[in-house]
């Protein structure tokens, strides 16, 4: 199981941008970002595998971009045109090469009107 360190959350006005980072302690086969808003289930936002293939939730397509730097086991989530409904705790997830799943502690993103 890898350890994950997230950073980059904060408060931003609607229409603004934030970038989240997540660094894994070891190699992974895929990493992604989930979010959980108050009273809602955790949902997949974006995911990227070792080959660089990505997938996104419909709600963030065209606004969020996930990328990775394999040399440092880090993924990024560039979030543009943020909306109040993007407010949530964002969690990094990683699938280790041995198939074990890991989660970060979460970072809060708050988008004000």
C-alpha positions in Angstrom: 0.0 0.0 0.0 1.4 3.4 -0.9 1.1 6.6 1.2 -0.4 9.6 -0.5 0.2 13.3 0.3 -2.3 15.8 -1.1 -2.0 19.6 -1.3 -3.5 22.5 -3.0 -7.0 22.9 -1.6 -8.4 26.2 -0.4 -11.0 28.9 -0.9 -11.6 30.4 -4.3 -14.4 32.5 -5.9 -16.6 31.1 -8.6 -14.9 31.2 -11.9 -11.5 30.9 -10.4 -8.9 28.1 -10.6 -7.1 25.8 -8.2 -4.5 23.0 -8.7 -4.4 20.0 -6.5 -1.3 17.7 -6.2 -0.9 14.2 -4.9 2.3 12.4 -4.4 2.5 8.7 -3.9 5.3 7.0 -1.9 5.7 4.4 -4.5 4.8 3.3 -8.0 1.2 3.0 -9.0 -0.8 1.6 -11.9 -3.4 4.3 -11.7 -4.2 7.4 -9.7 -7.2 9.6 -9.5 -9.2 12.2 -7.7 -12.6 11.7 -5.9 -14.6 14.2 -4.1 -17.3 14.1 -1.4 -19.7 17.0 -0.8 -21.6 17.3 2.5 -24.5 14.8 2.5 -23.4 13.2 -0.8 -21.5 10.0 -1.7 -17.9 10.1 -2.8 -17.6 10.3 -6.5 -14.9 9.8 -9.1 -13.8 13.0 -10.7 -10.8 12.1 -12.8 -8.4 9.2 -13.2 -5.2 8.6 -15.1 -3.2 5.4 -15.6 0.4 4.7 -16.2 -0.1 4.9 -19.9 -1.5 8.4 -19.5 -5.1 7.5 -20.4 -7.6 9.6 -18.6 -11.3 9.6 -17.8 -13.5 12.3 -16.2 -16.8 12.7 -14.6 -19.3 14.5 -17.0 -19.7 17.2 -14.4 -16.0 18.3 -14.8 -15.3 17.6 -18.4 -13.8 20.6 -20.2 -13.0 22.4 -16.8 -10.7 20.0 -15.0 -7.5 18.4 -16.3 -5.7 15.5 -14.7 -2.0 15.0 -15.4 0.9 13.0 -14.0 4.6 13.2 -13.5 5.7 9.6 -13.4 9.2 10.5 -12.4 8.0 11.7 -9.0 4.8 9.6 -8.7 2.7 12.7 -8.6 -0.6 13.6 -10.2 -2.2 17.0 -10.6 -5.7 18.2 -11.0 -6.0 21.6 -12.6 -9.5 22.9 -11.9 -10.7 25.9 -13.9 -14.0 27.7 -14.1 -14.9 26.5 -10.6 -18.5 26.5 -9.5 -20.0 26.5 -6.0 -21.2 23.0 -6.6 -17.5 21.9 -6.9 -17.2 22.6 -3.1 -16.2 19.3 -1.5 -13.4 17.4 0.1 -11.1 16.1 -2.6 -9.4 12.7 -2.1 -6.5 11.3 -3.9 -6.7 7.6 -4.7 -4.0 5.2 -5.9 -3.9 1.6 -7.1 -0.6 0.1 -6.3 1.2 -2.3 -8.6 0.3 -5.1 -6.2 -3.4 -4.2 -6.6 -3.8 -2.5 -3.2 -6.0 0.6 -3.0 -4.9 3.7 -1.1 -6.5 6.9 -0.1 -5.2 10.3 0.9 -6.6 12.2 3.9 -8.4 14.7 1.7 -8.1 18.4 1.0 -11.0 20.9 1.2 -12.0 22.9 -1.8 -14.5 25.7 -1.2 -15.9 27.8 -4.0 -17.8 30.9 -3.0 -20.5 32.7 -5.0 
